[in-house]
């Protein structure tokens, strides 16, 4: 269900951004940014950020080369 909300909010946000740019409407552009924030929320819910140290990044890079 999150996939549907993510895709729909992303599509609506891009559509409103394009229309807002061509019509010079600040309200539509602001609404598009709200939909972009909603889409980012659903994306981060599925793929959370991982904060890793520099040593962990080097270890992962070394493992991928082997």
C-alpha positions, 0 to 999 in steps of 0.5 A, spaced: 500 500 500 505 504 501 508 503 494 501 506 491 501 512 496 509 513 494 507 513 486 501 517 486 504 522 491 510 522 486 506 523 480 501 528 483 507 532 485 511 532 478 505 534 475 503 540 479 510 542 479 510 542 471 503 546 471 505 551 477 512 552 473 508 554 466 502 558 469 507 561 474 503 559 480 506 559 487 501 555 490 501 550 485 509 549 486 508 549 494 503 544 493 508 540 489 513 541 494 508 538 499 507 532 495 515 531 494 515 531 502 510 526 502 513 521 497 520 522 501 516 520 507 514 513 504 520 512 501 524 513 507 519 508 511 521 503 506 528 504 505 531 508 511 538 511 512 543 508 514 549 512 518 555 508 517 562 510 520 568 511 515 571 504 517 565 501 515 564 504 509 572 502 507 570 495 509 564 494 505 568 497 499 574 492 500 568 486 501 565 488 494 572 488 491 574 481 493 
